[in-house]
């Protein structure tokens, strides 16, 4: 259907659609009038707990699709979460599995995105692991080397603290309606940070792939820097364990090949799309575990997962009976805040992507509350990793048929079944396979970086490119936390800088008309606009293009106007067409501005004022100080006519007529 025919159809059906909307509005109003307090409470509950909205209308058809999507997701998220826990956080894989199960199940009841997959993420796991390694060093420096049993308990408690605090911070961000934060963070800065995280993760996994991780940890410890790891790997390539490298290369080829194949198949139709359901990660895990068990690869020096029990995770209230460990509650708060912000950003990007694809609304504030609640509940399972949304897993959920949040609930349930009934069979799983799984995730981050760099270069955005490089360097060579804090801080500074720059146009008359257009200089852009208007001698006509006048953007208004006067102005006319809000601080500055012009015998007129903005100007006394209602006019042209008529009256119709004629 052509755009023209679609428009014709839209107009043809418009009366019917408007009538239907009016009837629905009347019905809704009648229903709201008849609601009891209990029913109103239920309506509010349905808003904040979306499961009460979709579950009563849930169908068997949707359930079957959600089951298929959940099984596919489980085959990916279970190995992934085990990999993150083992290779990035350096803890038992069961903590990763609970981080994939509990948050997903809680999110299914409170989240607004139907396809969002919630669970541990690579970047967040890396930050958690680095923080834990630092705390272990401090603890061992103060009290001596930990026993293995004490280390396991210590790590589980630190993870619990981070998960609880990140959940609390996330929930509070939603409670105070700060869901707009994703819009104020620079993409260039975040891209630099994420690329550095990808490099850091890849370098850390390279030692496992080569089979030299034990030597690296013995020489530098778990908190070694990227440069130390690169140096060690470069000088110990001769110590590479050949079987480990062979298994890693074969697994990497299989996973990358499967990913490329799925990407190709996704663009086709027909029976080819069944390949999307092939769980290549699960197949690699099962096959490598089987071969390792049959051929006893652990006897050759290949590192395997070993015995793991779900009993390492206890369900209990956090922080009870922790004693001296409570001091880490405050020490880890910075890390938890970083994880909360970064986790929300990843989640909201994925949620918006899914909502746009499937055409339904989401609420960033309710997403924050849902993710926060998910992690708060997860903290009751000791050692459960923080769980947030993933765009790659969410796209997989969408592609394999997920239709409602039930897919998230089923995924969490299936992961728990894997944890309690299948985990014990994964003892022979080679650790290098987990490293390969992490690397495949990292490659997807690398794929996005060249596109952004190319776009910045094409647009000549050297500032964005420089900021991306700065964040990349800080994250890579100092620490990941410094990188994300720098990203957030610089993004905030850029937002403040732009918000304090008031957007102004100096207007001039289009010859032969009563229309006023900007002069050649547009104060908000770098380039020059064509000359549309001509200056009115002695009159400065200023159009304020900001919707709201606040303390932030009016602070330097007087100085800017003074610089813009090309000659001594006798009249200043403000065009407030776009202004709808004026706060108290801005009104104070306006009063000072009027006093300043009055001291120089400069007349001030206000034109095309929004009723709300005009009421604020009157209430503050700005209009009275400017000369009363005669100085408020419906248009710039009418203001000039008023000035012309006043000049003629004052001068008795003579003498000033020649000067006044230039105004009209």
Steps between C-alpha positions, in 0.01 A plus 500: 500500500639840399529786754225689314257207512579442869418865568169469313405190698596673828276801420216273386498308827576802721136582599436139603822480701435833675147390589631171641764684705235737641280205605794327666587819689137535620494136608832543685369810679183316609706205626732728697202673666362163618831365637529430873819571694590130486456494125711813465771331705485201266534728199809659650639155575445396137701804392800426720479118471438438128450123545152588630426653160619229260455179697113500506500515118786253450437235232626146439639609162716763668609246761630257236699779333638617831607145590699466176664841554577417864664167412712674236598776743585248772740323264685832464468676835592198714846450342550877476423565867726213604777648285460847650504364856801273445721709272410862585387493863720199589234327707285186477293476181190437710502868601468594135213256452304646791574847358335381177200337669377718788512849334331362188213352702441818701527721191228295325248632755610864510663578164329676210714353218363168375820366342770635734745231615632580849816341638873550563686717249868490398586862587319489834663168590842642415443801729378268777802272459749789509344638818506159669865446403589838656314414822669158520842668474410741778368218719804278448736791558332568835432144621719269297419258220142370492412134498300377200186454712529850648566650156183341357286641782670840482443530124134391531434767764664778295291399197188510719586852616557622143180337371291642785643852473477513120139385528427764764659779293313388188169486685550847649582644157164372379315605818624858456414485128852538363439278199611780269866440592559285193433806284769716658795260466718545193510204264860578405613482862312177564640348181853579615428344838340184357785450252753521783297248699499267199879526465546439874277192493666360187849537646392335825348205312798459267702344784227239557481422128877446490498296820734729694249662738637320809847642445359851441302492826799363690727781378268802503191392690134534396516882500773530235471789254447467126862595427628239746285234338614596150863495613463158662322348200761639259789358702341160569361401161745212503317355804171470310312177575442354154186300576340800672579721201369239254174454688460879528560563129255230391233624742557862395467409132177311571343783702604779263391292200164433665453867575579605143274225367209611717549859391477391136198276558316774692473699175335211316152351507370146502642189664848651519391697805490180706877545532431789739391243757826303489668543844862513379633611841326212678621252237860614541472471880344151487740369235814636669386369840437155353836485320681627809337227711564218248863588424580630853640829379552614859780240527689678220510832684188657346312699766140385557210644697505237775229410746240772554198484730195728510522468877762777499212749464290552812168684519528740792457865599811698395741647759362304800787364713774636272703670771807679365388435138243779534769759434499396136144630472633856478825412319317336210229765458688682221536178301132419556394843372713459188344157439149642551551781249674285239251216548205734452654647184548154347149399606319808372676479162383138467149582627455790258626286214243230577217747561569671166515170314175363649317834529412529868586763764749461784562715806867572586404580861311175544787316332733644763267388780466153345875451455566636847245264657644207303846558645373570851327162500807334344711624792307264729677215317856537633747572222247552219656724233327827398258450211408759235368500144701385199422618148652191332303254713186713465531492121537122519184481714315710243627295206400169662143606575485662847169685529462587868696529824410134560808413292714666769326306779544173310865577426570554871317175584695300241831644623413386855421152367838495326666615823348231719486204259765544228781706653657196670567345158711798387805423714715394197412820306829664384541850647633622167150441354361750749770748394405449135132567578598830665718594201213445257291749701793745491526474121147640466617814687800533268270477196312817596808719564626545139154617389495776764859605424422513129187708564686750722769535233242544223319772697827670599407465867851521643370587846302177523793303363740658750267435793457139391879457483546665842245272667650197327850583628385572857294179516775286353811632673366622837180311586157418366337691786698815420391463137126480570513776764683719249240417234210596725672813632598630154152424365346701783741789439413502129128504584550787745704691243228464235218576744664826610539626142177689428388470139446844353425646159531869408209577269470743211213602274458323167491794251151600390320287762406498868682171547815472710771240439848436649789711381803330342644372828335206675646510849436130560673356194852507366411597144338809347140519387384693193412865565121497538431811709624855510586676823261765636726794597517556876284196574633163628246225433589183694322169456559257787477146367511310829177343625588573862689793651688378808785603726729290277441666162427861605810559712695672224205652312593862579859459385397320181246765406754773563746332263231459234416870477663612174426857593351671804146360519210724600240222500527128582216274389483145635320235290392227747312279254682182612513574874242325717673477839688762705640407841553736796875539443443596138240756606750661738749526213228651280432766763870585513504514120205745492669718764821500301323611180289758689819658636608552138154629391448191282139394443405132537209322328378141541330335201323174415504390864362165605215564751677305773833677444324839485322431829836428664650823360204700632508330840871578543452865401704475180216636284433795735868594510512484119219757468178308556267312267570740213843336480345154447401454135374206293780528240827673424334699220228621738766601756675712236167660406437580869844661525430701182163624630647591841784695339251698289287580806798607709636721223158644409507351151810692391875483532511132590296386204803438282667293770182308580434415135796262497320277751198411284 
